């Protein structure tokens, strides 16, 4: 890769790389990991390579991505509650559950991005923690726990991070009752 002289040229190079070789390489990584992990499926969603696997393999997949495919960071861990989603994307071979945990991995040396999705059942919302592989996921996992009630087995400090300690429930669950907390704004005379 040669030196780029202006922002436009850099952006054109980035777009051409993202539209071509990088997509194929990320798809190749997803396929390689899927071939190695029992029940995993490589797919594409929203123009991005996706690996769907059983929740018990999440930390193993993270370790394989880090150690064998040069994925240097897990940039985000989040969740989705599909309670009200009658029609949703699920690749063939994957059994849909109420929750999904979604982890986005990035390989800086290879300029690749891969999304990993695991289905999480409502009656046992537990997945292995990624903190042993990517320590930077600690706060994101705490946020998912706090807002969705999904527990991360092996997390070093799985406590609430956004809601008060005495908060009852998990506010981003679709079946959580809508609540209104009185908020006092600086210019207002009292809570709204």
FIKOLBA-965207 format. One record per residue: residue number from 1; x, y, z of N, C-alpha, C, O in turn. Coordinates in pm, whole numbers, padded with zeros to 5 digits, always signed. Layout:
BEGIN
+------+--------+--------+--------+--------+--------+--------+--------+--------+--------+--------+--------+--------+
| resi |    n_X |    n_Y |    n_Z |   ca_X |   ca_Y |   ca_Z |    c_X |    c_Y |    c_Z |    o_X |    o_Y |    o_Z |
+------+--------+--------+--------+--------+--------+--------+--------+--------+--------+--------+--------+--------+
|  NUM |      X |      Y |      Z |      X |      Y |      Z |      X |      Y |      Z |      X |      Y |      Z |
...
+------+--------+--------+--------+--------+--------+--------+--------+--------+--------+--------+--------+--------+
END
This chain:
BEGIN
+------+--------+--------+--------+--------+--------+--------+--------+--------+--------+--------+--------+--------+
| resi |    n_X |    n_Y |    n_Z |   ca_X |   ca_Y |   ca_Z |    c_X |    c_Y |    c_Z |    o_X |    o_Y |    o_Z |
+------+--------+--------+--------+--------+--------+--------+--------+--------+--------+--------+--------+--------+
|    1 | +00086 | -00117 | +00000 | +00000 | +00000 | +00000 | +00089 | +00121 | +00000 | +00170 | +00140 | +00091 |
|    2 | +00075 | +00204 | -00101 | +00157 | +00323 | -00113 | +00103 | +00438 | -00031 | -00006 | +00432 | +00026 |
|    3 | +00182 | +00544 | -00026 | +00143 | +00662 | +00050 | +00032 | +00736 | -00025 | +00040 | +00754 | -00146 |
|    4 | -00070 | +00777 | +00046 | -00180 | +00852 | -00013 | -00157 | +01000 | +00011 | -00112 | +01040 | +00119 |
|    5 | -00189 | +01083 | -00089 | -00156 | +01224 | -00078 | -00271 | +01310 | -00029 | -00247 | +01420 | +00022 |
|    6 | -00395 | +01266 | -00043 | -00505 | +01348 | +00007 | -00618 | +01259 | +00060 | -00620 | +01139 | +00034 |
|    7 | -00710 | +01320 | +00133 | -00817 | +01244 | +00196 | -00905 | +01173 | +00093 | -00950 | +01061 | +00117 |
|    8 | -00931 | +01237 | -00020 | -01014 | +01175 | -00123 | -00953 | +01046 | -00175 | -01023 | +00946 | -00193 |
|    9 | -00823 | +01048 | -00199 | -00756 | +00929 | -00248 | -00761 | +00818 | -00144 | -00783 | +00702 | -00177 |
|   10 | -00739 | +00854 | -00017 | -00746 | +00753 | +00088 | -00885 | +00691 | +00094 | -00898 | +00570 | +00108 |
|   11 | -00988 | +00775 | +00083 | -01125 | +00723 | +00090 | -01155 | +00634 | -00030 | -01220 | +00530 | -00015 |
|   12 | -01108 | +00674 | -00149 | -01130 | +00590 | -00266 | -01060 | +00455 | -00249 | -01117 | +00351 | -00284 |
|   13 | -00937 | +00456 | -00194 | -00866 | +00331 | -00172 | -00942 | +00245 | -00071 | -00959 | +00125 | -00091 |
|   14 | -00988 | +00307 | +00037 | -01061 | +00235 | +00141 | -01189 | +00173 | +00084 | -01219 | +00057 | +00111 |
|   15 | -01264 | +00251 | +00005 | -01389 | +00198 | -00052 | -01361 | +00083 | -00147 | -01433 | -00017 | -00146 |
|   16 | -01257 | +00096 | -00229 | -01230 | -00013 | -00324 | -01183 | -00138 | -00250 | -01218 | -00249 | -00290 |
|   17 | -01106 | -00121 | -00142 | -01063 | -00238 | -00065 | -01182 | -00302 | +00005 | -01194 | -00424 | +00007 |
|   18 | -01269 | -00221 | +00061 | -01385 | -00275 | +00133 | -01481 | -00344 | +00038 | -01546 | -00442 | +00075 |
|   19 | -01491 | -00295 | -00084 | -01584 | -00355 | -00179 | -01530 | -00484 | -00242 | -01607 | -00560 | -00301 |
|   20 | -01401 | -00510 | -00229 | -01345 | -00623 | -00299 | -01279 | -00724 | -00209 | -01345 | -00809 | -00148 |
|   21 | -01148 | -00715 | -00200 | -01069 | -00818 | -00134 | -01104 | -00834 | +00014 | -01109 | -00947 | +00064 |
|   22 | -01129 | -00726 | +00084 | -01158 | -00736 | +00228 | -01285 | -00816 | +00253 | -01291 | -00898 | +00344 |
|   23 | -01388 | -00792 | +00171 | -01512 | -00868 | +00187 | -01488 | -01017 | +00167 | -01536 | -01099 | +00245 |
|   24 | -01413 | -01051 | +00064 | -01384 | -01192 | +00038 | -01302 | -01254 | +00149 | -01324 | -01369 | +00186 |
|   25 | -01207 | -01179 | +00202 | -01123 | -01232 | +00310 | -01205 | -01252 | +00436 | -01189 | -01354 | +00504 |
|   26 | -01292 | -01159 | +00470 | -01377 | -01174 | +00589 | -01471 | -01293 | +00572 | -01493 | -01369 | +00666 |
|   27 | -01525 | -01309 | +00453 | -01609 | -01426 | +00425 | -01528 | -01554 | +00441 | -01578 | -01655 | +00492 |
|   28 | -01402 | -01551 | +00397 | -01314 | -01667 | +00410 | -01286 | -01700 | +00556 | -01283 | -01817 | +00594 |
|   29 | -01264 | -01597 | +00637 | -01242 | -01619 | +00781 | -01367 | -01680 | +00843 | -01358 | -01777 | +00918 |
|   30 | -01483 | -01624 | +00812 | -01609 | -01676 | +00867 | -01628 | -01822 | +00827 | -01667 | -01904 | +00910 |
|   31 | -01599 | -01854 | +00702 | -01614 | -01993 | +00655 | -01514 | -02084 | +00725 | -01549 | -02196 | +00762 |
|   32 | -01390 | -02038 | +00743 | -01288 | -02121 | +00809 | -01325 | -02149 | +00954 | -01310 | -02262 | +01001 |
|   33 | -01374 | -02049 | +01024 | -01414 | -02068 | +01164 | -01539 | -02156 | +01170 | -01550 | -02242 | +01258 |
|   34 | -01633 | -02136 | +01079 | -01754 | -02218 | +01077 | -01721 | -02365 | +01054 | -01785 | -02453 | +01111 |
|   35 | -01621 | -02392 | +00971 | -01582 | -02530 | +00944 | -01519 | -02595 | +01068 | -01520 | -02717 | +01082 |
|   36 | -01466 | -02513 | +01155 | -01396 | -02564 | +01273 | -01484 | -02576 | +01397 | -01458 | -02658 | +01485 |
|   37 | -01588 | -02494 | +01405 | -01674 | -02490 | +01524 | -01805 | -02562 | +01495 | -01875 | -02529 | +01399 |
|   38 | -01836 | -02659 | +01577 | -01957 | -02740 | +01558 | -02083 | -02654 | +01553 | -02108 | -02573 | +01643 |
|   39 | -02162 | -02672 | +01448 | -02290 | -02604 | +01435 | -02283 | -02459 | +01391 | -02387 | -02394 | +01380 |
|   40 | -02164 | -02407 | +01365 | -02151 | -02267 | +01322 | -02186 | -02253 | +01174 | -02168 | -02345 | +01095 |
|   41 | -02237 | -02135 | +01139 | -02279 | -02107 | +01003 | -02222 | -01972 | +00961 | -02237 | -01873 | +01032 |
|   42 | -02156 | -01969 | +00846 | -02106 | -01844 | +00789 | -02212 | -01789 | +00694 | -02271 | -01864 | +00617 |
|   43 | -02235 | -01658 | +00700 | -02337 | -01596 | +00616 | -02298 | -01452 | +00589 | -02192 | -01406 | +00633 |
|   44 | -02385 | -01382 | +00517 | -02369 | -01238 | +00496 | -02499 | -01171 | +00536 | -02608 | -01221 | +00507 |
|   45 | -02487 | -01058 | +00603 | -02603 | -00979 | +00642 | -02567 | -00833 | +00634 | -02464 | -00790 | +00687 |
|   46 | -02651 | -00756 | +00568 | -02627 | -00612 | +00553 | -02489 | -00583 | +00494 | -02424 | -00487 | +00534 |
|   47 | -02446 | -00667 | +00401 | -02318 | -00646 | +00334 | -02196 | -00681 | +00417 | -02085 | -00643 | +00381 |
|   48 | -02214 | -00752 | +00526 | -02103 | -00783 | +00616 | -02097 | -00934 | +00641 | -02200 | -01002 | +00647 |
|   49 | -01975 | -00984 | +00656 | -01956 | -01124 | +00691 | -02005 | -01148 | +00833 | -01977 | -01071 | +00924 |
|   50 | -02080 | -01258 | +00850 | -02138 | -01291 | +00980 | -02111 | -01438 | +01009 | -02117 | -01523 | +00920 |
|   51 | -02080 | -01466 | +01135 | -02066 | -01603 | +01181 | -02168 | -01624 | +01291 | -02166 | -01553 | +01392 |
|   52 | -02258 | -01720 | +01273 | -02356 | -01755 | +01375 | -02313 | -01887 | +01435 | -02282 | -01982 | +01363 |
|   53 | -02312 | -01894 | +01568 | -02270 | -02017 | +01633 | -02349 | -02037 | +01762 | -02418 | -01948 | +01809 |
|   54 | -02336 | -02157 | +01817 | -02399 | -02187 | +01945 | -02334 | -02099 | +02052 | -02214 | -02073 | +02049 |
|   55 | -02414 | -02055 | +02145 | -02366 | -01962 | +02248 | -02250 | -02019 | +02329 | -02165 | -01943 | +02375 |
|   56 | -02246 | -02148 | +02348 | -02139 | -02206 | +02429 | -02002 | -02191 | +02363 | -01899 | -02210 | +02430 |
|   57 | -01998 | -02159 | +02233 | -01872 | -02145 | +02159 | -01825 | -02000 | +02144 | -01725 | -01976 | +02077 |
|   58 | -01894 | -01904 | +02203 | -01860 | -01763 | +02180 | -01715 | -01732 | +02217 | -01643 | -01674 | +02136 |
|   59 | -01670 | -01769 | +02336 | -01532 | -01739 | +02377 | -01431 | -01815 | +02290 | -01325 | -01762 | +02257 |
|   60 | -01464 | -01938 | +02254 | -01376 | -02016 | +02167 | -01360 | -01947 | +02030 | -01250 | -01939 | +01977 |
|   61 | -01471 | -01898 | +01975 | -01465 | -01827 | +01847 | -01378 | -01702 | +01861 | -01296 | -01674 | +01774 |
|   62 | -01396 | -01627 | +01969 | -01312 | -01509 | +01992 | -01164 | -01545 | +01997 | -01080 | -01475 | +01941 |
|   63 | -01132 | -01656 | +02066 | -00993 | -01700 | +02078 | -00937 | -01739 | +01940 | -00824 | -01704 | +01908 |
|   64 | -01015 | -01811 | +01861 | -00970 | -01852 | +01727 | -00948 | -01728 | +01639 | -00849 | -01720 | +01567 |
|   65 | -01040 | -01633 | +01645 | -01024 | -01511 | +01566 | -00897 | -01436 | +01606 | -00824 | -01387 | +01520 |
|   66 | -00871 | -01426 | +01737 | -00753 | -01355 | +01785 | -00625 | -01430 | +01750 | -00532 | -01371 | +01694 |
|   67 | -00619 | -01559 | +01782 | -00494 | -01633 | +01772 | -00460 | -01680 | +01631 | -00342 | -01692 | +01597 |
|   68 | -00561 | -01707 | +01550 | -00533 | -01767 | +01419 | -00566 | -01677 | +01301 | -00523 | -01704 | +01188 |
|   69 | -00642 | -01570 | +01325 | -00682 | -01487 | +01211 | -00650 | -01339 | +01232 | -00697 | -01255 | +01155 |
|   70 | -00571 | -01307 | +01333 | -00521 | -01171 | +01358 | -00632 | -01069 | +01384 | -00619 | -00953 | +01345 |
|   71 | -00739 | -01111 | +01450 | -00841 | -01015 | +01493 | -00794 | -00959 | +01627 | -00785 | -01030 | +01727 |
|   72 | -00764 | -00831 | +01626 | -00697 | -00767 | +01739 | -00791 | -00704 | +01840 | -00749 | -00669 | +01950 |
|   73 | -00918 | -00690 | +01804 | -01007 | -00626 | +01898 | -01152 | -00668 | +01879 | -01197 | -00694 | +01767 |
|   74 | -01222 | -00673 | +01990 | -01367 | -00690 | +01987 | -01421 | -00551 | +02016 | -01414 | -00503 | +02129 |
|   75 | -01474 | -00486 | +01914 | -01510 | -00346 | +01927 | -01644 | -00323 | +01995 | -01672 | -00212 | +02041 |
|   76 | -01727 | -00427 | +02003 | -01857 | -00408 | +02067 | -01920 | -00542 | +02099 | -01904 | -00639 | +02026 |
|   77 | -01991 | -00545 | +02210 | -02076 | -00658 | +02246 | -02211 | -00596 | +02281 | -02218 | -00509 | +02367 |
|   78 | -02315 | -00642 | +02216 | -02448 | -00589 | +02243 | -02548 | -00703 | +02235 | -02511 | -00819 | +02216 |
|   79 | -02675 | -00670 | +02250 | -02779 | -00773 | +02245 | -02901 | -00718 | +02173 | -02918 | -00597 | +02157 |
|   80 | -02985 | -00810 | +02129 | -03111 | -00777 | +02063 | -03219 | -00864 | +02127 | -03200 | -00984 | +02146 |
|   81 | -03332 | -00802 | +02159 | -03448 | -00876 | +02209 | -03547 | -00888 | +02093 | -03601 | -00787 | +02048 |
|   82 | -03570 | -01009 | +02045 | -03659 | -01032 | +01932 | -03799 | -01075 | +01974 | -03870 | -01139 | +01896 |
|   83 | -03840 | -01039 | +02094 | -03970 | -01081 | +02145 | -04083 | -01046 | +02048 | -04174 | -01127 | +02027 |
|   84 | -04079 | -00928 | +01991 | -04189 | -00881 | +01905 | -04160 | -00895 | +01755 | -04240 | -00851 | +01672 |
|   85 | -04046 | -00954 | +01719 | -04007 | -00965 | +01579 | -04060 | -01094 | +01518 | -03999 | -01200 | +01534 |
|   86 | -04172 | -01086 | +01450 | -04230 | -01205 | +01387 | -04146 | -01250 | +01268 | -04133 | -01369 | +01242 |
|   87 | -04090 | -01154 | +01195 | -04012 | -01186 | +01077 | -03872 | -01127 | +01095 | -03856 | -01005 | +01100 |
|   88 | -03773 | -01214 | +01105 | -03636 | -01166 | +01124 | -03540 | -01255 | +01049 | -03573 | -01368 | +01013 |
|   89 | -03420 | -01203 | +01024 | -03319 | -01278 | +00950 | -03250 | -01376 | +01043 | -03197 | -01339 | +01148 |
|   90 | -03252 | -01503 | +01004 | -03176 | -01608 | +01072 | -03125 | -01699 | +00962 | -03204 | -01748 | +00881 |
|   91 | -02994 | -01724 | +00957 | -02943 | -01810 | +00849 | -02991 | -01954 | +00865 | -03021 | -01998 | +00976 |
|   92 | -02997 | -02027 | +00756 | -03036 | -02168 | +00763 | -02944 | -02245 | +00857 | -02822 | -02225 | +00857 |
|   93 | -03003 | -02332 | +00937 | -02925 | -02412 | +01030 | -02916 | -02354 | +01170 | -02864 | -02419 | +01261 |
|   94 | -02967 | -02234 | +01189 | -02964 | -02169 | +01321 | -03107 | -02163 | +01374 | -03199 | -02121 | +01303 |
|   95 | -03125 | -02205 | +01498 | -03258 | -02202 | +01561 | -03274 | -02067 | +01631 | -03195 | -02035 | +01720 |
|   96 | -03374 | -01989 | +01593 | -03390 | -01857 | +01656 | -03435 | -01869 | +01801 | -03513 | -01957 | +01837 |
|   97 | -03384 | -01779 | +01883 | -03424 | -01767 | +02022 | -03468 | -01623 | +02045 | -03458 | -01539 | +01956 |
|   98 | -03518 | -01595 | +02164 | -03566 | -01460 | +02193 | -03454 | -01356 | +02184 | -03474 | -01249 | +02127 |
|   99 | -03338 | -01387 | +02241 | -03227 | -01290 | +02246 | -03115 | -01331 | +02152 | -03096 | -01450 | +02123 |
|  100 | -03042 | -01231 | +02106 | -02916 | -01252 | +02036 | -02810 | -01170 | +02108 | -02836 | -01056 | +02148 |
|  101 | -02691 | -01226 | +02124 | -02575 | -01148 | +02164 | -02492 | -01133 | +02037 | -02464 | -01230 | +01967 |
|  102 | -02453 | -01008 | +02010 | -02380 | -00975 | +01888 | -02245 | -00917 | +01927 | -02239 | -00819 | +02002 |
|  103 | -02138 | -00976 | +01877 | -02003 | -00926 | +01902 | -01940 | -00889 | +01768 | -01945 | -00968 | +01673 |
|  104 | -01882 | -00771 | +01761 | -01818 | -00724 | +01639 | -01667 | -00724 | +01657 | -01614 | -00657 | +01746 |
|  105 | -01598 | -00800 | +01573 | -01453 | -00816 | +01584 | -01385 | -00743 | +01469 | -01439 | -00733 | +01358 |
|  106 | -01266 | -00691 | +01496 | -01190 | -00614 | +01397 | -01047 | -00664 | +01392 | -00983 | -00683 | +01495 |
|  107 | -00998 | -00685 | +01270 | -00857 | -00718 | +01249 | -00791 | -00595 | +01189 | -00810 | -00565 | +01071 |
|  108 | -00713 | -00525 | +01269 | -00642 | -00408 | +01219 | -00537 | -00445 | +01114 | -00530 | -00380 | +01010 |
|  109 | -00455 | -00549 | +01137 | -00352 | -00582 | +01037 | -00410 | -00624 | +00903 | -00349 | -00601 | +00799 |
|  110 | -00528 | -00686 | +00904 | -00587 | -00736 | +00780 | -00700 | -00648 | +00729 | -00754 | -00675 | +00621 |
|  111 | -00735 | -00545 | +00803 | -00845 | -00455 | +00768 | -00974 | -00533 | +00743 | -01040 | -00516 | +00641 |
|  112 | -01009 | -00620 | +00840 | -01128 | -00703 | +00828 | -01220 | -00681 | +00947 | -01175 | -00648 | +01057 |
|  113 | -01347 | -00700 | +00923 | -01449 | -00691 | +01027 | -01536 | -00815 | +01017 | -01571 | -00860 | +00907 |
|  114 | -01571 | -00871 | +01133 | -01657 | -00989 | +01135 | -01755 | -00976 | +01251 | -01717 | -00944 | +01364 |
|  115 | -01881 | -01000 | +01221 | -01986 | -00997 | +01323 | -02016 | -01141 | +01364 | -02038 | -01227 | +01278 |
|  116 | -02019 | -01167 | +01495 | -02052 | -01300 | +01547 | -02182 | -01288 | +01625 | -02196 | -01202 | +01712 |
|  117 | -02277 | -01375 | +01592 | -02409 | -01371 | +01655 | -02435 | -01506 | +01722 | -02416 | -01611 | +01661 |
|  118 | -02479 | -01501 | +01847 | -02521 | -01622 | +01916 | -02664 | -01604 | +01964 | -02701 | -01497 | +02015 |
|  119 | -02744 | -01707 | +01949 | -02882 | -01706 | +01996 | -02883 | -01742 | +02145 | -02810 | -01831 | +02188 |
|  120 | -02966 | -01671 | +02222 | -02970 | -01691 | +02367 | -03116 | -01713 | +02408 | -03200 | -01628 | +02383 |
|  121 | -03146 | -01828 | +02470 | -03284 | -01855 | +02508 | -03329 | -01770 | +02627 | -03250 | -01733 | +02714 |
|  122 | -03458 | -01741 | +02628 | -03517 | -01661 | +02735 | -03507 | -01730 | +02870 | -03486 | -01663 | +02972 |
|  123 | -03521 | -01861 | +02873 | -03524 | -01932 | +03001 | -03386 | -01960 | +03060 | -03376 | -02005 | +03174 |
|  124 | -03279 | -01934 | +02985 | -03143 | -01952 | +03034 | -03050 | -01851 | +02967 | -02965 | -01889 | +02886 |
|  125 | -03065 | -01722 | +03000 | -02989 | -01618 | +02930 | -02845 | -01606 | +02981 | -02810 | -01512 | +03052 |
|  126 | -02763 | -01703 | +02943 | -02623 | -01707 | +02986 | -02536 | -01738 | +02866 | -02567 | -01828 | +02787 |
|  127 | -02425 | -01663 | +02851 | -02324 | -01691 | +02749 | -02187 | -01680 | +02814 | -02173 | -01614 | +02917 |
|  128 | -02084 | -01743 | +02756 | -01951 | -01729 | +02812 | -01898 | -01587 | +02789 | -01924 | -01526 | +02685 |
|  129 | -01824 | -01537 | +02886 | -01766 | -01404 | +02875 | -01648 | -01403 | +02778 | -01574 | -01501 | +02767 |
|  130 | -01633 | -01292 | +02708 | -01519 | -01271 | +02619 | -01403 | -01201 | +02690 | -01298 | -01179 | +02630 |
|  131 | -01421 | -01166 | +02818 | -01319 | -01087 | +02888 | -01185 | -01160 | +02901 | -01082 | -01094 | +02910 |
|  132 | -01185 | -01291 | +02903 | -01059 | -01365 | +02910 | -00980 | -01359 | +02780 | -00859 | -01380 | +02780 |
|  133 | -01048 | -01329 | +02670 | -00984 | -01322 | +02539 | -00962 | -01176 | +02499 | -00855 | -01139 | +02451 |
|  134 | -01064 | -01094 | +02518 | -01060 | -00951 | +02487 | -01103 | -00875 | +02613 | -01222 | -00851 | +02631 |
|  135 | -01009 | -00836 | +02699 | -01044 | -00771 | +02825 | -01128 | -00643 | +02808 | -01201 | -00605 | +02899 |
|  136 | -01117 | -00579 | +02694 | -01192 | -00456 | +02669 | -01342 | -00476 | +02660 | -01416 | -00378 | +02653 |
|  137 | -01389 | -00600 | +02659 | -01532 | -00626 | +02650 | -01602 | -00619 | +02786 | -01724 | -00632 | +02794 |
|  138 | -01527 | -00598 | +02892 | -01584 | -00601 | +03028 | -01700 | -00504 | +03044 | -01805 | -00543 | +03096 |
|  139 | -01685 | -00380 | +03003 | -01791 | -00282 | +03023 | -01910 | -00308 | +02931 | -02025 | -00290 | +02973 |
|  140 | -01885 | -00350 | +02807 | -01995 | -00380 | +02715 | -02078 | -00498 | +02767 | -02200 | -00497 | +02756 |
|  141 | -02012 | -00599 | +02821 | -02085 | -00713 | +02877 | -02167 | -00670 | +02999 | -02279 | -00718 | +03018 |
|  142 | -02112 | -00582 | +03081 | -02188 | -00533 | +03196 | -02311 | -00456 | +03149 | -02418 | -00465 | +03211 |
|  143 | -02298 | -00380 | +03041 | -02411 | -00305 | +02988 | -02521 | -00400 | +02939 | -02639 | -00378 | +02966 |
|  144 | -02482 | -00505 | +02866 | -02580 | -00604 | +02818 | -02649 | -00671 | +02937 | -02770 | -00690 | +02936 |
|  145 | -02571 | -00706 | +03039 | -02629 | -00766 | +03159 | -02728 | -00671 | +03224 | -02839 | -00711 | +03259 |
|  146 | -02689 | -00545 | +03239 | -02772 | -00445 | +03306 | -02903 | -00420 | +03230 | -03010 | -00415 | +03291 |
|  147 | -02895 | -00404 | +03099 | -03011 | -00362 | +03021 | -03096 | -00477 | +02968 | -03216 | -00458 | +02944 |
|  148 | -03036 | -00596 | +02950 | -03111 | -00711 | +02895 | -03122 | -00828 | +02992 | -03207 | -00915 | +02973 |
|  149 | -03038 | -00832 | +03095 | -03041 | -00943 | +03189 | -02971 | -01068 | +03139 | -02995 | -01177 | +03192 |
|  150 | -02885 | -01055 | +03040 | -02808 | -01169 | +02990 | -02679 | -01177 | +03071 | -02603 | -01080 | +03078 |
|  151 | -02655 | -01293 | +03133 | -02537 | -01310 | +03218 | -02420 | -01363 | +03135 | -02437 | -01444 | +03044 |
|  152 | -02301 | -01315 | +03170 | -02178 | -01358 | +03103 | -02096 | -01440 | +03201 | -02033 | -01387 | +03293 |
|  153 | -02099 | -01571 | +03180 | -02031 | -01664 | +03269 | -01879 | -01643 | +03261 | -01821 | -01644 | +03153 |
|  154 | -01818 | -01623 | +03378 | -01674 | -01601 | +03384 | -01634 | -01454 | +03385 | -01516 | -01423 | +03390 |
|  155 | -01731 | -01364 | +03380 | -01701 | -01221 | +03385 | -01648 | -01186 | +03524 | -01703 | -01233 | +03624 |
|  156 | -01541 | -01105 | +03533 | -01480 | -01078 | +03664 | -01562 | -00987 | +03756 | -01540 | -00988 | +03877 |
|  157 | -01656 | -00908 | +03702 | -01732 | -00815 | +03787 | -01867 | -00784 | +03721 | -01891 | -00670 | +03680 |
|  158 | -01952 | -00883 | +03711 | -02080 | -00865 | +03641 | -02180 | -00796 | +03732 | -02261 | -00861 | +03798 |
|  159 | -02174 | -00663 | +03734 | -02264 | -00581 | +03814 | -02326 | -00476 | +03724 | -02279 | -00453 | +03612 |
|  160 | -02432 | -00413 | +03773 | -02497 | -00307 | +03694 | -02397 | -00196 | +03665 | -02306 | -00168 | +03744 |
|  161 | -02416 | -00133 | +03549 | -02325 | -00025 | +03510 | -02399 | +00105 | +03477 | -02342 | +00213 | +03491 |
|  162 | -02525 | +00095 | +03435 | -02602 | +00214 | +03399 | -02719 | +00240 | +03493 | -02746 | +00355 | +03530 |
|  163 | -02786 | +00135 | +03532 | -02905 | +00149 | +03616 | -02864 | +00146 | +03763 | -02760 | +00090 | +03798 |
|  164 | -02947 | +00207 | +03850 | -02918 | +00199 | +03994 | -02916 | +00053 | +04041 | -02985 | -00032 | +03984 |
|  165 | -02838 | +00026 | +04144 | -02825 | -00111 | +04194 | -02959 | -00171 | +04236 | -02978 | -00293 | +04225 |
|  166 | -03050 | -00089 | +04282 | -03178 | -00141 | +04328 | -03286 | -00143 | +04219 | -03403 | -00167 | +04249 |
|  167 | -03248 | -00118 | +04095 | -03344 | -00118 | +03984 | -03400 | -00258 | +03964 | -03325 | -00356 | +03964 |
|  168 | -03530 | -00267 | +03949 | -03596 | -00395 | +03929 | -03615 | -00420 | +03780 | -03683 | -00342 | +03713 |
|  169 | -03557 | -00526 | +03728 | -03575 | -00561 | +03588 | -03463 | -00512 | +03499 | -03358 | -00468 | +03545 |
|  170 | -03488 | -00521 | +03367 | -03389 | -00487 | +03265 | -03461 | -00405 | +03158 | -03541 | -00461 | +03082 |
|  171 | -03435 | -00275 | +03150 | -03519 | -00184 | +03072 | -03520 | -00203 | +02921 | -03612 | -00153 | +02856 |
|  172 | -03424 | -00271 | +02861 | -03429 | -00289 | +02716 | -03495 | -00419 | +02673 | -03501 | -00449 | +02553 |
|  173 | -03545 | -00495 | +02768 | -03627 | -00611 | +02732 | -03762 | -00559 | +02681 | -03820 | -00467 | +02738 |
|  174 | -03810 | -00620 | +02573 | -03934 | -00572 | +02512 | -04056 | -00593 | +02601 | -04159 | -00531 | +02579 |
|  175 | -04045 | -00681 | +02701 | -04158 | -00701 | +02792 | -04144 | -00622 | +02921 | -04225 | -00638 | +03013 |
|  176 | -04043 | -00536 | +02930 | -04027 | -00452 | +03049 | -04137 | -00346 | +03048 | -04165 | -00286 | +02944 |
|  177 | -04200 | -00322 | +03162 | -04306 | -00221 | +03165 | -04248 | -00083 | +03141 | -04142 | -00050 | +03195 |
|  178 | -04316 | -00002 | +03060 | -04266 | +00133 | +03040 | -04272 | +00209 | +03172 | -04373 | +00207 | +03242 |
|  179 | -04164 | +00273 | +03203 | -04158 | +00346 | +03331 | -04122 | +00491 | +03304 | -04060 | +00525 | +03203 |
|  180 | -04161 | +00570 | +03395 | -04127 | +00711 | +03383 | -04063 | +00752 | +03514 | -04121 | +00739 | +03621 |
|  181 | -03942 | +00802 | +03503 | -03869 | +00849 | +03619 | -03875 | +01001 | +03617 | -03841 | +01062 | +03515 |
|  182 | -03917 | +01063 | +03725 | -03922 | +01209 | +03727 | -03781 | +01267 | +03707 | -03687 | +01230 | +03777 |
|  183 | -03771 | +01358 | +03613 | -03643 | +01421 | +03584 | -03660 | +01571 | +03601 | -03754 | +01629 | +03546 |
|  184 | -03572 | +01633 | +03675 | -03576 | +01777 | +03692 | -03473 | +01841 | +03600 | -03354 | +01811 | +03608 |
|  185 | -03521 | +01929 | +03511 | -03431 | +01999 | +03422 | -03391 | +02130 | +03488 | -03464 | +02182 | +03572 |
|  186 | -03277 | +02184 | +03450 | -03223 | +02303 | +03516 | -03321 | +02421 | +03511 | -03339 | +02489 | +03612 |
|  187 | -03382 | +02445 | +03398 | -03469 | +02563 | +03384 | -03611 | +02538 | +03434 | -03689 | +02631 | +03449 |
|  188 | -03644 | +02412 | +03459 | -03781 | +02378 | +03501 | -03796 | +02394 | +03652 | -03699 | +02382 | +03728 |
|  189 | -03918 | +02421 | +03695 | -03944 | +02439 | +03837 | -03953 | +02309 | +03915 | -03935 | +02310 | +04037 |
|  190 | -03981 | +02199 | +03850 | -03997 | +02072 | +03920 | -03986 | +01956 | +03824 | -03966 | +01976 | +03704 |
|  191 | -03997 | +01836 | +03874 | -03984 | +01720 | +03786 | -04098 | +01711 | +03685 | -04210 | +01753 | +03712 |
|  192 | -04065 | +01654 | +03570 | -04165 | +01631 | +03465 | -04204 | +01487 | +03464 | -04288 | +01447 | +03382 |
+------+--------+--------+--------+--------+--------+--------+--------+--------+--------+--------+--------+--------+
END
